[in-house]
Amino acid sequence: MLKKQTVWLLTMLSLMIVLSVYYMNSNADGDFAFINEEITNEETTTGNVDEGAVENESEGNVDIVNQNTDGSDELFTMIRMDLAETRSNRMEQLREIIASSSTSTEEKNEAYDEMEEIDHISSKELIIEETLKSENNYSDVLVRTKDNSVIVTVNAQELSDVEANNIMQMVYDEFGRVNVEVKFKPED
């Protein structure tokens, strides 16, 4: 039971931190634009991966994307909030399944396993974000997991192929062999 309480506490603390950063960086006017996860004005170039840096380049793609959007702090915060809300809603659904007397033991076990997986993925994303920010002095990094892919967006003026390879290797170390998409967004 302590583990569930700890997970819940960490989830709430991380949500509180994201919300406080969001409100501290928000405009005084209150003018916000809806930012869709799919950014339409992208300039995409696929970089070739150094053969020495990544063992099997066919399993991962390096897409270095220059996204010309103002307010990257707001963009990253909005995406984080949306992701946290989606995961929180799913966790609540899973808690209801576990608490229900009408669900079978197998369904409860599956719900519990999914809750553990969501927590595990969130922890890995946070580890990669914090490690990249501290080791490379990026102002912000956003890591999202979608299906069997990991999308890493770095707030930096430019991103070299070597930096992208290092990011991919870090993702591989945490998640195993998954498709990795590395993007950068120029700092404001």
VENRA-V763622 format. One record per residue. N is the residue number from 0. RES is the residue in one letter. OMEGA is omega as a letter, one per 30 degrees, with the letter a starting at -180 (* if undefined). Layout:
((N & RES & OMEGA) (N & RES & OMEGA))
This chain:
((0 & M & l) (1 & L & a) (2 & K & l) (3 & K & l) (4 & Q & l) (5 & T & l) (6 & V & a) (7 & W & l) (8 & L & l) (9 & L & l) (10 & T & a) (11 & M & l) (12 & L & l) (13 & S & l) (14 & L & l) (15 & M & l) (16 & I & l) (17 & V & l) (18 & L & a) (19 & S & l) (20 & V & l) (21 & Y & a) (22 & Y & l) (23 & M & a) (24 & N & a) (25 & S & l) (26 & N & l) (27 & A & a) (28 & D & a) (29 & G & l) (30 & D & l) (31 & F & l) (32 & A & l) (33 & F & a) (34 & I & l) (35 & N & l) (36 & E & l) (37 & E & a) (38 & I & a) (39 & T & a) (40 & N & a) (41 & E & l) (42 & E & a) (43 & T & l) (44 & T & l) (45 & T & a) (46 & G & l) (47 & N & a) (48 & V & l) (49 & D & a) (50 & E & a) (51 & G & a) (52 & A & a) (53 & V & a) (54 & E & a) (55 & N & a) (56 & E & l) (57 & S & a) (58 & E & a) (59 & G & l) (60 & N & l) (61 & V & l) (62 & D & l) (63 & I & a) (64 & V & l) (65 & N & a) (66 & Q & a) (67 & N & a) (68 & T & l) (69 & D & l) (70 & G & a) (71 & S & l) (72 & D & l) (73 & E & l) (74 & L & a) (75 & F & a) (76 & T & l) (77 & M & l) (78 & I & l) (79 & R & l) (80 & M & l) (81 & D & l) (82 & L & l) (83 & A & l) (84 & E & l) (85 & T & a) (86 & R & l) (87 & S & l) (88 & N & l) (89 & R & l) (90 & M & l) (91 & E & l) (92 & Q & a) (93 & L & l) (94 & R & l) (95 & E & l) (96 & I & a) (97 & I & a) (98 & A & a) (99 & S & l) (100 & S & a) (101 & S & l) (102 & T & a) (103 & S & l) (104 & T & l) (105 & E & l) (106 & E & l) (107 & K & l) (108 & N & l) (109 & E & l) (110 & A & l) (111 & Y & l) (112 & D & l) (113 & E & l) (114 & M & l) (115 & E & a) (116 & E & l) (117 & I & l) (118 & D & a) (119 & H & l) (120 & I & l) (121 & S & l) (122 & S & l) (123 & K & l) (124 & E & a) (125 & L & l) (126 & I & a) (127 & I & l) (128 & E & a) (129 & E & l) (130 & T & l) (131 & L & l) (132 & K & a) (133 & S & a) (134 & E & a) (135 & N & a) (136 & N & l) (137 & Y & l) (138 & S & l) (139 & D & l) (140 & V & l) (141 & L & l) (142 & V & l) (143 & R & l) (144 & T & a) (145 & K & a) (146 & D & l) (147 & N & a) (148 & S & l) (149 & V & a) (150 & I & l) (151 & V & l) (152 & T & a) (153 & V & l) (154 & N & a) (155 & A & l) (156 & Q & l) (157 & E & a) (158 & L & a) (159 & S & l) (160 & D & l) (161 & V & l) (162 & E & l) (163 & A & l) (164 & N & l) (165 & N & l) (166 & I & l) (167 & M & a) (168 & Q & l) (169 & M & l) (170 & V & l) (171 & Y & l) (172 & D & a) (173 & E & a) (174 & F & a) (175 & G & a) (176 & R & l) (177 & V & l) (178 & N & a) (179 & V & l) (180 & E & a) (181 & V & a) (182 & K & l) (183 & F & l) (184 & K & a) (185 & P & l) (186 & E & l) (187 & D & *))
